[in-house]
Amino acid sequence: MLVKHAIRSAALSICAVALAVAAQRGTTAPPQQASFASRIQQLSEPEGQFDTDNLISNEQSYLDVIPALKAAGADGGAYIGVGPDQNFSYIAALRPAIAFIVDVRRDNVLLHLLFKALFAQARNRAEYLSLLTARPAPDGPGGIDAWRDAKLERIVAYIDETKAAAASLPRLHARVGETIGRFGVPLSAADRTTIERFHSRFIEAGLSLKFETRGRAPRDFYPTYRDLLLGTDQGGHQWNYLASEHDFQFVKSLEANDLVVPVVGDLSGPHAIAAIGALMAARGERLSAFYASNVENYLFRDGHFQRFAENLRRLPRDSHSVIIRSMFGMASSSSSVQPVDEMLAKLSSGRYPTYQDLVFPAR
């Protein structure tokens, strides 16, 4: 996923009272017990812009790191990530107590509200993908429940072979809208139109959907959504959250308990990461994994990487806490895992003067 550091608005309209109190104390006040909607508001910053909707990842390599995550003992605690639903696969693997999805684009919050609504409506993986792509749910003996233990390849084949139910689209969009309304997040008419547009892209493209940009030519190696779903690590093991009903149900349970929290924020910004850290401390959670994708590339370019590092340094963590990153070459992506303590120590010793030194330390 490509996420760009954005120039901030001078007006901080979100959570103004909490920010004012925090400023007087010289720190970020930890959010108190909060509803899902108020927690999003309390943690968020003013939004920025980027030239893509980021409906799906463009990282074919995103699953390669999961064996390393498990070997590192980076499970439980609090997970922080950026972007769309590749986060769910990391969440399923790490089993955190709470997850925060941070993105400079407010549209990412809207996308995650769509996902949250579909998790709420779907009984299993087959129904989830059917709702996401507006395909009729599988029927036959046993109905949708008979698909609970189906292999992901069978579910994908069903979606590929089934046309979207055009006549039922207004009813589906209405159901999704009603479910999102129950989350209590204030939404404008434009927000609701954006959510419906995002859903429509999944419906129109089906599993052939690809990461798209505006004003830049897409790269041939960007995977389809189908590729991402059926992807494996380098040992051939499937880790996508839809490859296992058990994993799907875990993510669904977090969503149902409002423990996947989408946040508008800049990783190098003054509020979001600090506020998340304060909430983690109040809950007694330490960082399990921070999925930064390739955001560090943009932070280096814009001169803000040190600010991100300071935000990272202040998060509650232990020796098992890791950062997950992706790198892009001319023909593919690659992904890696690094202990947060190691990264911060090497940064302090001057080992990372450039982004290339960070991601290719042996060059």
Secondary structure, DSSP 8 states (H G I E B T S, - for coil): ---------S---TTHHHHHHHHHHTS-----S--HHHHHHHH-------S----S---TTTTTTHHHHHHHT--SSEEEE-SSTHHHHHHHHH--SEEEEEES-HHHHHHHHHHHHHHHH-SSHHHHHHHHHT-----STTGGGGGTT--HHHHHHHHHHS---GGGHHHHHHHHHHHHHTTT----HHHHHHHHHHHHHHHHHGGG-B---SSS---TT--BHHHHHH-B-TTS-B--TTS-HHHHHHHHHHHHTT-EEEEE--TTSSSHHHHHHHHHHHHT--EEEEEEETHHHHHHHTT-HHHHHHHHHHS---TT-EEEEEEE-SS-EEEEEEEHHHHHHHHHTT--SSHHHHH-TT-
